[in-house]
Amino acid sequence: MAKRIRKARAVLTVLGRLGFHAHSGDVVAELAKYGIEVNAGLVRKVKIELMKDASGVRRQKAKAAMNEPRPKVRAVRKTPARRSQGK
């Protein structure tokens, strides 16, 4: 029995090998060499989901950085300078 391969996972693998900016047709042709049939629409969908995941991570990191508590530093009490006692 042949091993089943998820098509989206196969597209991700080929994108990693060819580069993220590879054309959809190139990815389809590369997968056809291995007997995996996908269409250009699936390749575009996988690329978009990958971009969404990456931007979501950046937003979460930025949001987490804003929510971190600031260190509490006690303010130094300001007192007027002492005047020297003149004779």
C-alpha positions in Angstrom: 0.0 0.0 0.0 1.4 3.4 -1.0 2.0 5.9 1.7 -0.5 8.8 1.7 0.8 12.3 1.6 -1.1 15.4 2.5 -1.1 17.7 -0.5 -0.8 20.9 1.6 2.2 19.4 3.4 3.8 18.4 0.1 3.2 22.0 -1.2 4.9 23.4 1.9 7.9 21.1 1.4 8.3 22.0 -2.2 8.0 25.7 -1.4 10.7 25.3 1.2 13.0 23.7 -1.5 12.2 26.0 -4.4 11.8 29.2 -2.3 8.6 30.9 -1.1 8.4 33.2 -4.2 8.3 30.3 -6.7 5.5 30.4 -9.2 2.5 28.1 -8.6 3.1 26.4 -11.9 6.6 25.5 -10.9 5.4 23.9 -7.7 2.7 22.0 -9.5 5.3 20.7 -12.0 7.7 19.7 -9.3 5.0 17.7 -7.4 3.9 16.1 -10.6 7.4 14.5 -10.9 6.6 12.6 -7.7 3.1 11.6 -8.7 1.3 14.1 -6.5 -1.5 16.0 -8.4 -2.3 19.5 -7.1 -3.6 22.6 -8.8 -2.4 26.2 -8.7 -5.3 27.2 -6.5 -4.1 25.0 -3.7 -0.6 26.4 -4.0 -1.9 29.9 -3.7 -4.1 29.0 -0.7 -1.1 27.4 1.1 1.0 30.5 0.4 -1.7 32.8 1.8 -2.2 30.7 4.9 1.6 30.8 5.5 1.6 34.6 5.2 -1.3 34.9 7.6 0.5 32.7 10.2 3.7 34.7 9.9 1.9 38.1 10.3 -0.1 36.7 13.2 3.1 35.8 15.1 4.5 39.3 14.6 1.3 40.9 15.9 1.2 38.6 18.9 4.8 39.4 19.8 4.2 43.1 19.5 1.0 42.8 21.6 2.8 40.8 24.3 5.6 43.4 24.4 3.1 46.1 25.1 1.4 44.2 27.8 4.6 43.5 29.8 4.5 45.2 33.2 7.0 48.0 33.5 9.5 47.7 36.3 8.4 49.7 39.3 11.1 52.2 40.3 10.5 54.4 43.3 10.7 58.1 42.5 13.4 59.9 44.4 11.9 62.5 46.7 13.0 65.9 45.8 14.1 68.1 48.6 15.4 71.6 48.4 19.1 72.1 48.6 20.5 73.1 52.0 21.7 76.6 52.4 24.9 77.1 54.1 24.7 79.1 57.3 26.6 82.2 56.7 28.2 84.2 59.5 
